[in-house]
Amino acid sequence: MRVGIIGVGLMGHGIALNVLKGGFPLVMMDHPGNQPVDDLIGMGAGQQDSPGAVAAVSDLVIICVTGSPQVEAVMTGETGVIAALKPGTIVVDCSTALPESTERMAALVAEAGGRFLDAPMTRLSKQAHEGTLNILVGGEAEVLEAARPVLDTFTENIDHVGGVGFGHRMKLLHNYVSVGHMALLAEAAAQAAEAGVEPQVFVDVLGKGGGAGMALERLRHCILTGDASDVPFSIGNAIKDIDYYREMVGESSGSRAIADGVSSAIGTAAGAGHGDAYVPELSRLFRG
């Protein structure tokens, strides 16, 4: 199976690396936003200059870009994926996107004779390079089985969560919970620092009680040392995901009051010029 990838950033680079290690021929779209790709080229990866050129030589196309506007841009248009799609090609969207947009893109792929999976990722770039991502797959079971040999190269867990769009629905639910937990802990850490509580005491007490969990582990190093580099997920991306979640739930009868609060808190930090800072740095930015 010939694999194409569009979006060789922090996550996409790890995906590409492991697809190559898995023995699959790989072509990637040349783009200034890519991470350095000399290692991938050295392993035999090819390059093309447009999404359509990637799709034209691929049996499975992985899209790993920022969000729905970027997905739609690489999918549609004269040099987009859909215009060059061969019958039977599988498009796997590993981005974080709005389910409504995902469903539209899937319909266009089907009209062109292709097949579609939304397969957003959880975990971080470290796990992408280790080949141990989790992915949440929306789409038909038989399409997932056809794509599984490629997906297995860069994942530890593959959860089939429903039809097209449900992968992105579950990802937005997941990121709301994950980012929401980290924002809450960051605010508590900021208040603890203002009050003079020793950082080690703060993380030790939370770790022995109801504050324990993945969110604390992701913030622990930054709270203790100020170094946020082990969680390279930007505040700008976090606010994008939270606002995608809020847009997804829309005017439903369920509460979204907490999501609105998280959006407001993180948005204040982003609006103050810290959108490129990593999420654990909120523990510093939330201080008075």
C-alpha positions as CSV (number, residue, x, y, z in Angstrom):
1,M,0.0,0.0,0.0
2,R,1.5,3.3,-1.1
3,V,1.0,6.0,1.6
4,G,0.9,9.8,1.3
5,I,1.0,12.3,4.1
6,I,0.0,15.9,4.2
7,G,1.2,17.8,7.3
8,V,4.6,16.7,8.6
9,G,4.6,18.8,11.7
10,L,5.4,17.6,15.3
11,M,2.8,14.8,15.1
12,G,3.0,14.1,11.3
13,H,6.7,13.7,11.4
14,G,6.4,10.9,13.9
15,I,3.6,9.3,11.9
16,A,5.7,9.4,8.7
17,L,8.7,8.0,10.5
18,N,6.8,4.9,11.7
19,V,5.0,4.3,8.4
20,L,8.5,4.1,6.8
21,K,9.7,1.9,9.6
22,G,6.7,-0.3,8.9
23,G,7.9,-0.9,5.3
24,F,5.4,1.2,3.5
25,P,6.4,3.5,0.5
26,L,5.7,7.1,1.6
27,V,5.4,10.4,-0.2
28,M,4.8,13.7,1.6
29,M,3.7,17.1,0.6
30,D,6.6,19.6,0.6
31,H,5.5,22.5,2.8
32,P,7.4,25.2,4.8
33,G,5.4,24.2,7.9
34,N,7.0,20.7,7.9
35,Q,9.5,19.7,10.5
36,P,13.0,18.9,9.0
37,V,12.5,15.9,6.8
38,D,16.1,14.9,5.9
39,D,15.8,11.7,8.0
40,L,12.6,10.8,6.2
41,I,14.1,11.4,2.8
42,G,17.1,9.3,3.8
43,M,14.7,6.4,4.6
44,G,13.3,6.7,1.1
45,A,10.4,9.1,1.4
46,G,9.5,11.1,-1.7
47,Q,8.0,14.6,-2.0
48,Q,5.3,16.2,-4.0
49,D,4.4,19.9,-4.3
50,S,0.6,19.8,-3.8
51,P,-2.1,17.7,-2.0
52,G,-3.4,16.5,-5.3
53,A,0.1,15.3,-6.4
54,V,0.4,13.3,-3.2
55,A,-3.1,11.8,-3.6
56,A,-2.4,10.8,-7.3
57,V,0.4,8.4,-6.3
58,S,-1.1,7.1,-3.0
59,D,-3.5,4.3,-2.0
60,L,-4.0,5.8,1.5
61,V,-3.6,9.5,2.3
62,I,-3.0,10.7,5.8
63,I,-4.0,14.3,6.6
64,C,-2.4,15.8,9.8
65,V,-3.0,19.5,9.8
66,T,-4.3,22.1,12.4
67,G,-8.0,22.1,12.0
68,S,-11.1,22.2,9.7
69,P,-10.1,25.2,7.5
70,Q,-6.7,23.6,6.8
71,V,-8.3,20.2,6.1
72,E,-10.8,21.8,3.7
73,A,-8.0,23.7,2.0
74,V,-6.0,20.5,1.2
75,M,-9.0,18.5,0.3
76,T,-10.8,20.9,-2.1
77,G,-9.7,23.0,-5.0
78,E,-7.9,22.4,-8.3
79,T,-4.8,21.0,-6.7
80,G,-6.6,19.4,-3.8
81,V,-6.8,15.7,-2.7
82,I,-10.3,15.1,-4.0
83,A,-9.5,16.4,-7.6
84,A,-6.8,13.8,-7.9
85,L,-8.2,10.9,-5.9
86,K,-8.1,7.5,-7.5
87,P,-11.1,5.1,-7.0
88,G,-10.8,3.2,-3.8
89,T,-8.2,5.4,-2.2
90,I,-8.6,5.8,1.6
91,V,-8.3,9.3,3.1
92,V,-7.5,9.2,6.8
93,D,-7.9,12.6,8.6
94,C,-5.8,12.6,11.7
95,S,-6.4,16.3,12.4
96,T,-8.6,17.8,15.1
97,A,-11.7,19.1,13.2
98,L,-15.3,20.0,13.4
99,P,-17.6,16.9,12.9
100,E,-19.9,18.9,10.5
101,S,-16.9,19.7,8.3
102,T,-15.7,16.2,8.5
103,E,-19.0,14.8,7.3
104,R,-18.9,17.2,4.3
105,M,-15.4,16.2,3.4
106,A,-16.3,12.5,3.7
107,A,-19.2,13.0,1.3
108,L,-17.0,14.6,-1.3
109,V,-14.5,11.8,-1.0
110,A,-17.3,9.2,-1.5
111,E,-18.5,11.1,-4.6
112,A,-15.0,10.9,-6.0
113,G,-14.9,7.2,-5.5
114,G,-12.7,7.2,-2.4
115,R,-13.2,6.0,1.2
116,F,-12.9,8.1,4.4
117,L,-11.9,7.7,8.0
118,D,-11.7,10.4,10.6
119,A,-8.9,9.2,13.0
120,P,-7.8,12.0,15.3
121,M,-5.0,11.2,17.8
122,T,-4.5,11.5,21.5
123,R,-1.2,11.6,23.3
124,L,1.8,13.9,22.3
125,S,4.6,14.1,19.7
126,K,6.8,11.9,21.9
127,Q,4.4,9.1,21.4
128,A,4.0,9.9,17.7
129,H,7.7,9.3,17.3
130,E,7.6,6.2,19.5
131,G,4.7,4.8,17.4
132,T,2.4,4.6,20.4
133,L,-0.4,7.1,19.6
134,N,-4.0,6.4,20.4
135,I,-6.4,7.1,17.5
136,L,-10.2,7.5,17.6
137,V,-11.7,6.2,14.3
138,G,-15.0,7.2,12.8
139,G,-16.1,5.4,9.6
140,E,-17.1,2.0,8.3
141,A,-15.5,-1.0,9.9
142,E,-14.4,-2.5,6.6
143,V,-12.5,0.7,5.7
144,L,-10.8,0.6,9.0
145,E,-9.7,-3.0,8.5
146,A,-8.3,-2.1,5.1
147,A,-6.3,0.8,6.6
148,R,-5.3,-1.0,9.8
149,P,-1.9,-2.3,8.5
150,V,-0.8,1.3,8.0
151,L,-2.5,2.6,11.2
152,D,-0.8,-0.1,13.3
153,T,2.6,1.3,12.4
154,F,2.2,4.4,14.5
155,T,-0.4,3.5,17.2
156,E,-0.7,1.6,20.4
157,N,-4.5,1.7,20.6
158,I,-7.2,2.0,17.8
159,D,-10.7,2.7,19.1
160,H,-13.5,2.4,16.5
161,V,-16.0,4.9,18.1
162,G,-18.7,5.1,15.4
163,G,-19.5,6.3,11.9
164,V,-17.9,9.2,10.0
165,G,-17.6,12.2,12.2
166,F,-17.6,10.3,15.5
167,G,-13.8,10.2,15.7
168,H,-13.7,14.0,15.7
169,R,-16.7,14.2,18.1
170,M,-14.9,11.9,20.6
171,K,-11.6,13.8,20.1
172,L,-13.3,17.1,21.0
173,L,-14.8,15.5,24.1
174,H,-11.4,14.1,25.0
175,N,-9.6,17.4,24.5
176,Y,-12.2,19.3,26.4
177,V,-11.7,17.1,29.4
178,S,-7.9,17.0,29.1
179,V,-7.4,20.7,28.5
180,G,-10.1,21.6,31.1
181,H,-8.3,19.5,33.8
182,M,-5.0,21.1,33.0
183,A,-6.5,24.6,33.0
184,L,-8.1,24.0,36.4
185,L,-4.8,22.6,37.9
186,A,-2.8,25.5,36.4
187,E,-5.1,28.0,38.1
188,A,-4.8,26.2,41.4
189,A,-1.0,26.0,41.0
190,A,-0.9,29.8,40.4
191,Q,-3.0,30.4,43.5
192,A,-0.8,28.1,45.5
193,A,2.3,30.0,44.3
194,E,0.7,33.4,45.2
195,A,0.0,32.0,48.7
196,G,3.5,30.8,49.2
197,V,2.8,27.1,49.1
198,E,5.9,25.1,48.2
199,P,5.5,23.7,44.7
200,Q,6.7,20.2,45.8
201,V,4.2,20.2,48.6
202,F,1.4,21.2,46.2
203,V,2.1,18.4,43.7
204,D,2.7,15.8,46.4
205,V,-0.6,16.5,48.2
206,L,-2.6,16.5,45.0
207,G,-0.9,13.4,43.8
208,K,-1.9,11.5,46.9
209,G,-5.6,12.6,46.6
210,G,-8.3,13.6,44.3
211,G,-6.0,15.8,42.2
212,A,-4.0,12.8,41.0
213,G,-4.1,11.9,37.3
214,M,-2.7,12.5,33.8
215,A,-3.3,16.3,34.0
216,L,-1.2,16.6,37.1
217,E,1.6,14.5,35.6
218,R,1.7,16.7,32.5
219,L,1.9,19.9,34.6
220,R,4.2,18.5,37.4
221,H,7.5,19.3,35.7
222,C,6.5,22.8,34.8
223,I,5.1,23.6,38.2
224,L,8.3,22.4,39.9
225,T,10.9,23.8,37.4
226,G,9.1,26.2,35.0
227,D,10.1,24.0,32.1
228,A,7.0,23.2,29.9
229,S,8.9,21.6,27.0
230,D,7.8,18.0,27.7
231,V,4.2,19.0,26.8
232,P,4.6,20.7,23.4
233,F,0.9,21.6,23.0
234,S,0.3,25.4,22.5
235,I,-2.3,27.5,24.3
236,G,-3.4,28.6,20.8
237,N,-4.2,25.0,19.8
238,A,-5.9,24.4,23.2
239,I,-8.3,27.4,22.7
240,K,-9.0,26.2,19.2
241,D,-10.0,22.7,20.5
242,I,-12.1,24.1,23.3
243,D,-13.9,26.4,21.0
244,Y,-14.4,23.6,18.5
245,Y,-16.0,21.7,21.3
246,R,-18.3,24.7,22.2
247,E,-19.3,25.0,18.5
248,M,-20.0,21.3,18.3
249,V,-22.4,21.3,21.3
250,G,-23.9,24.5,20.0
251,E,-27.3,25.3,21.4
252,S,-28.0,21.8,22.8
253,S,-29.9,21.6,26.0
254,G,-26.9,20.2,27.9
255,S,-24.8,22.6,30.0
256,R,-21.6,24.0,28.6
257,A,-21.0,26.6,31.4
258,I,-17.7,25.0,32.4
259,A,-16.5,24.9,28.8
260,D,-17.3,28.6,28.4
261,G,-15.2,29.3,31.5
262,V,-12.3,27.3,30.3
263,S,-12.4,29.1,26.9
264,S,-12.5,32.5,28.7
265,A,-9.6,31.7,31.0
266,I,-7.3,30.3,28.2
267,G,-8.5,32.9,25.8
268,T,-7.3,35.6,28.1
269,A,-3.8,34.1,28.1
270,A,-3.8,33.8,24.3
271,G,-5.2,37.3,23.9
272,A,-2.3,38.6,26.0
273,G,0.1,37.3,23.4
274,H,0.9,33.9,24.8
275,G,-0.8,31.8,22.2
276,D,2.5,30.1,21.3
277,A,3.3,29.2,24.9
278,Y,2.7,25.6,25.9
279,V,-0.3,24.8,28.0
280,P,1.6,23.9,31.3
281,E,2.9,27.5,31.3
282,L,-0.7,28.6,32.3
283,S,0.5,27.8,35.8
284,R,2.7,30.8,35.5
285,L,0.5,33.0,33.3
286,F,-2.5,32.7,35.6
287,R,-0.5,34.4,38.5
288,G,-1.4,38.0,39.3
